[in-house]
Amino acid sequence: MSPFYFGWLRWIMVYNSSIRYIDDSLFIDGIDLASIVRQVSTPTYIYSLKRVGENYRRIREAFAPLAAQIHFSVKANGNLAILRSLSRAGAGFDCVSAGEIDRCLRAGAPAQDIVFAGVGKTRAEIAFAVSAGIGWFNVENLAELHYINSSADDLGVDAVKVALRLNPQVTANTHPYMATGHGAAKFGLTADVIRDILTRQSDYPRLSIAGIHIHIGSQLGDTAATLAALDAALDLLAAHPRIRTINLGGGLPVAYRAHDAQPSLGDLVSELIPRLAGYDVLLEPGRSIVADAGLLVAELLYVKRQAGQVFYIIDASMAELIRPALYDAHHEVAPLRKTDREPVVAQVVGPVCESADVLARDRELPALQAGDHVALMTAGAYGMSMASNYNARPRPAEVVVSESGDNWRVSRRRETFDDLAQSDK
Ligand SMILES: Cc1ncc(COP(=O)(O)O)c(C=O)c1O
């Protein structure tokens, strides 16, 4: 039996409830991906609104014993159709810029359902958020409190709700670029600073300091650091029983490898229940709601054999999907049409002039030809939202497949050269 045979055995038919092969064609819900590519071309992000909704409900139900309010973290994916769909389903939103707040408002989200985090909010952003009437500021800086208070004063607004972001000095089990809760990180306030603020609340008469926020990182590998961070927050709050809200941030992990099971939330929730009795709980999941609902479709431009390697040069790059270059992240690569050609071990690379422009290393894939199409899987989070115009590449189109799963539309058109040039003088 050829070793490749084992390779073929590893091929899977079903990625999740929305993305799977039917016969030899890769489908998203009821739609053959190739039929979208014929009309929209590549590279293109394609999202299943059905899967987004399922992920949202799965998390909401898992955290139901805590009655947690879910705020989708917009940085993971700011597509307006996704924001609208989540807002209709009852989600709030976690934003890190006035631009993200604006998108949520345009998507029809009530301002009260928006929380505003971020280590460097400008005074203009603060004024924008106060005048919009957002639900919460997650504050990371002493001076920020003064700015919010004076903005509220200028606008005549009272009781602006604030959660203080604690830097709990715990190191999450994740990629170092995604760990935000360790002492050397720029994020949050130390426990001492928070204690001090809580004894001087009268310095901020327009504010209601009513919560503690912790977010220790993304794609968290286990629950230990989250629980340690929460314990640090509870310790701090023991002397301040008036504060009844804890925002646990995001970070719920996602399975990026085809054979990894979807991480279960049950263990985390059962550890949280006894600790959080009597608290109002907010969550800010991003990745876990959208990652596996989206993929990036690309065309194979060239097959290049060089230095003993096979390079599949595709028309998507680190400009459209930076995660492999930035975090050494893994995305499965799936051909839109299965073939029975012998597999090869390939380097899947983009056209950008950087050696880091590798989307997948040493991947066993079928022998593909120029003109074939592949999907980079689990690309719905931190894909398009981190895309750039590097190398003057217009950003890709985004397609959404409806919640019913049987029709699709371009929700954001592909950028043009005119889009790229229009702001230059
Ligand atoms: C403050 C905050 N909340 C929520 C999130 C969302 O994290 P994730 O997408 O891992 O759920 C992030 C991501 O970095 C964040 O910085």
The ligand as an SDF file (V2000), in Angstrom:
LIG
                    3D

 16 16  0  0  0  0  0  0  0  0999 V2000
  -10.2770   42.9280   25.1150 C   0  0  0  0  0  0  0  0  0  0  0  0
  -10.5470   41.8100   24.1690 C   0  0  0  0  0  0  0  0  0  0  0  0
  -11.7370   41.1850   24.2540 N   0  0  0  0  0  0  0  0  0  0  0  0
  -12.0490   40.1660   23.4050 C   0  0  0  0  0  0  0  0  0  0  0  0
  -11.1570   39.7350   22.4520 C   0  0  0  0  0  0  0  0  0  0  0  0
  -11.5670   38.6150   21.5400 C   0  0  0  0  0  0  0  0  0  0  0  0
  -10.7800   37.5010   21.6950 O   0  0  0  0  0  0  0  0  0  0  0  0
  -11.1400   36.1560   20.9170 P   0  0  0  0  0  0  0  0  0  0  0  0
  -11.3020   36.4860   19.4880 O   0  0  0  0  0  0  0  0  0  0  0  0
   -9.9770   35.2800   21.1630 O   0  0  0  0  0  0  0  0  0  0  0  0
  -12.3900   35.6140   21.5250 O   0  0  0  0  0  0  0  0  0  0  0  0
   -9.9100   40.3450   22.3390 C   0  0  0  0  0  0  0  0  0  0  0  0
   -8.9510   39.8760   21.3440 C   0  0  0  0  0  0  0  0  0  0  0  0
   -7.7970   40.1700   21.3150 O   0  0  0  0  0  0  0  0  0  0  0  0
   -9.6050   41.4320   23.2200 C   0  0  0  0  0  0  0  0  0  0  0  0
   -8.4260   42.0680   23.1470 O   0  0  0  0  0  0  0  0  0  0  0  0
  1  2  1  0
  2  3  1  0
  2 15  2  0
  3  4  2  0
  4  5  1  0
  5  6  1  0
  5 12  2  0
  6  7  1  0
  7  8  1  0
  8  9  2  0
  8 10  1  0
  8 11  1  0
 12 13  1  0
 12 15  1  0
 13 14  2  0
 15 16  1  0
M  END
$$$$
